Amino acid sequence: MQTRPPDPLTRGLLERLRPELEARNVAEPERLTLPQLISLLGEETVFPHLVEEARRLYSIQPVDLEEEPPNPVLTRKHLDSSTANAFKAVVLREENGLLYVALAYPTASATNALRQRLSLSPFFLVARPSQVEKHLRAIYAGDAPGPAGSGVGTGGRGGAVRYLPAGGGGPEITPERYQQADDLVPPTFELIVREAVAQGVSDIHLRRDADGRFQIYFRLHGRLAPARRAMEIYEDAAGRYAKLNPSGDLAEALLTHAMVRSDMRLDRKHYTQDGAFTLALDPDDPKSIVQTRVSLVPTVNGLDMVIRVLPRRDGLIPLEEQGWPERDYRIVRAAMEKSKGIFLVTGPTGSGKSTTLASIIDQLRQRGTLNIVTIEEPVEYRYPTGVTQIDIASHEELTFSGVLRAVLRHDPDVILVGEIRDQETARTAVQAANTGHLVLATLHTNTATGAVGRLAGMGVPPYLVGDNMLGVAAVRLVPLLCPHCRIPEEAPERAVLRAAGFGELLLEYPAARTYRHNPEGCSACKYTGYRGRRQIHETFAVTRQLKDLIVEGVPENTLRTATRGEGMTTLDERAARLYLEGEVGLNTALELMGMDLTESDANERPAPAGREEMEG
């Protein structure tokens, strides 16, 4: 029978401990399991190497269970006796939506299996096997060790997990310190991710171009562009890697390492795969933990990986700080006070819909009197208390509509539907609003008024929409020109704005100072030409007049005229104002207006001669 090859962690330990194994004349050491290896050589010999390998492969940090004992209540709550003993795992704490789990043997298979079993996202640590086993015996015997008054079992110790020191100052990730090619891979990967987090990037793209060159792209402020600094990190490491391993390929090694970190299968590189990993920017600060979602697809040029950097819970911006105009803010707040009805947030992917709804849910949960259930794919914001969150991405058989029907039997007050994307979900969500629940949901439409027609197109009767819709907010995240390097225009593109229907708006800005994008950028904007984003909105509440129009099934342009007559400022107008106020370039404004840019992109390139005459 063929022996299964050792996992990466054990394989690394076997390589590190080869001299000790040879000194003992161990035959076929590759057959040893990790517990057998520790039993053979002793914990004092193996554990320091186990710590280094866990850190090198997965950035898993060590913890001393004598200083930070497990929480027996949380351990029993999240792990039954057989699971805890099978994986040699104990729970330390639950904090900021994360479950801190100490493992004796943090192999990829163990962390992957536990991630599937646990209801909260785990943050893994490695502890001495003898300490883990001692606490497991005590926890499931009902007698947890630890000094009196230590707070063990109360869940209220506070403070950060205390990590064992690594060389006196934590793991060093500078590639220059490494002398073996494989040792360069984890720190280089981590440097790239850290650079992305420092810049506020939402997505990291790792891919090969048609010519076979490895490229790194960052999506920043909604724009995808080459990651200059990250490529410098890669190319610097690639030069050292080539000297240490002339036949090796650092790009391939980085992708393989990312797959291992994300609990993907290395033998299925020709299949699409999804995974996730966490990164502690500061091992002593739990709030520095960054969570990611990873997608891998095979392409004609090789593997293509996208790493989504999920927003941190402490980075959730309160609703009142998101730049809502007073009228729009009042509409949202009024909807939050209702006990029934449906409020929609619309926009394309990356427009800020999820952030908006997360802020609303965060405020509702703080009342402490509502049963709030969210149905999401995936869960991006985790709330410490007061919200039951369901991630339908965790199981293939889960769907928005199926889970929503089940949730209605769960006595909810507020239901968040991450996305209405099909007829069944649309009808069930509106019916839920009709039967006495406050439903919050997102929808992919470009305008607020377009949501009405979209629901009708999904088969929801207009009378149900009119009777139950509280209102709609369309949102966009607009990249702002860098104030340090934006390029002044000689005059605003008035002809273009007049053609877009904003001739009257020009009268409000007789001396407008406008700018265009600087493609070279500067150090202040990380050489992107953009610095920061602003959320803009168009919002309406369903009044009696609008309800009658919705029930009647009028075309969107009729409904849009009516909402403007009731005071709604459109996204088009807000975009035009941002251009005239010098915050965005003309192309960005026209994109928001949904206009064709091919004939109106002068602000993204140097002005041609005779421009003054052309503008009249």
C-alpha positions, 0 to 999 in steps of 0.5 A: 500500500502506498504511503501518503506523503507527509503534509507540508508542516511535517515535511518541513520538520523532517527536513529540519530534524534530519540530523537528529533522525539520522543519529537515531538511525530512523528508517523511512522517517517520511512515514512518521506522523507529527505526534510520532515525531514528537514522541520520538525526539521529545517536545523540547527538541521538536517544538521550537522547530514546529513554531518556526515551520508554522510561522514560515508556512502559515504565519501561525504564531505561538502562544504559551497556555500557562500564561494564556489558559484556554476558556473552558466554556468557549471550548465546550461551546465550539468543540465537542470532546471528540473534535477537540481531542482529535485535533488537539484544539482548545479555544482561548477567546472570542473577540472581534468576531474571531475565535482564537484557537490553539492547536498542538498540530497546526497542519493544513488539514487540521486548520481546514477541517476546523474552519469548516466545523466552527461557526466563527472565523478561527484565528489559529495559534500553536501551543505545546502539545503537552499543554494542550493535552493537559487542558483538554483533560481538565476541560472535559473532566470539568476541572480547568487548571489555572490560578484562582481568580485568573478569569478562566471560564468567564470570557472576560479576561481582556487584553491581547493573546500573549505570544511567545517571543520570536528571536526577541522581536517577532518574526522578521519578514525582510527577504534579505535575511534568508539564505535558502530560496524556499525561505524567501517565499513566505516573507515576500508574500507577506510583504506584498500583502502588507503593502496592499493593506498599507495602501488601503487596497481592496483586491490583490491580483497575481497573474501572468500576462500573455508573454509569461511575465508575472504581474501584480495589480492592486485595486485601489479606489475602485481602479485596477492598476499595476502595483509598482511598489509590490512589483519592486518587492517581488523583483528584488526577491526574485533576483535573490531567489534566482541566485539561490535556485537558478531553476526555480520560479518565485512566481510559481512558488508564491502562488503555491504558498498562497494556496497552502495558506488559503487551505487550497489543494495543490493537486487541483491547480487545474480547477477553480478554488476558493479559500481564505487566510488571516494575517496578523500585522502586529502579533500583539494586537488582535485588532491588527488581524486582516482577513482575506478571501482568495479566488484561484482560476486556471487561465491560458496564461497560467494560474490567476489569483485574486485576494480580496482584503476584507474590511476590518470591523474596527474600520466600519464607518458610522452611517452619520459619517458617510457623507449622506446629505441631510435629506437622504440621511433622514430618509434612511433613519426613518426607514430604520425606525419602521417595524415592517417594510423593505429598504433597498440599497442599489449600485454596481459591484464595489459601490459601497452597498454592503458597507452602507447596510453594515452600518445600518445593521450596526446601529440597529443591533445596539438597541439590544431589543431586536432579533437581527438575522443576516444572510450574506455571501460572504460575511464581510463584517462581523458584529461582536453581539446582537446579530445572527449572521449566516454565510451561504458561501460556506455550504454549496446547498445554501441559497438566499431564497432557501435560507430566507424561508427558514429565517422567517421561522426564526422569529426575526425582527430585522432581516438583511438579504445580502443580494436579491439576485433571482425571482424567488429571493425577490418575492420571498423578501417582499413577502417577508416585509409584508408579513411584519419584518423590516427587510434590508437588501441590496440590488444591482441597479444603476439608479434608485428608481431602477429598483422598482422595475427590477423587482417587477422584472423578477415577478414581484407584483407592483401592488406588493412593491408599492405597499411594502417598499419604504425607500431606495438609496443608490450609492457610489464610491467616487475616486477623488483626484489627488489634491497634490498632483491633479492637473488644472484645466484651462476651463471647464468642459462646459459644452459637455455638461450642457450636452448632459443636461446641466446647463443650469448647474453651470450658472452656480459655478461661474468661476469653477476651477476644474482639474484632470487626472495626473496619470503619473501621480505623486508620493502622496497618492502612491503614484495613482493620481487618486487619493481617497474616495467619497460616497455619493447618493440618490435616495427617495422615500415612497410617499403616497404619490410615488406608491400610486405610480409604482402600483400603476406600473409607470415607466422609470423615467416617469417615476424618476421625474416624480422623485426629483419633483419631491426633492431627490438629487440624482447621482448625475447631478452630484457627479457634475457638482464634484467635477465643477468643485475640482474633486473629480475629473470629467471622465469620472463624472461622465462614467457616473452619468453613464455617458459615452466617454469616447468623444469626451475624454479631453480631461484625461489627456493634454489639451489640444491646440486651439481648445479655447476656440473650440469651447467658444 
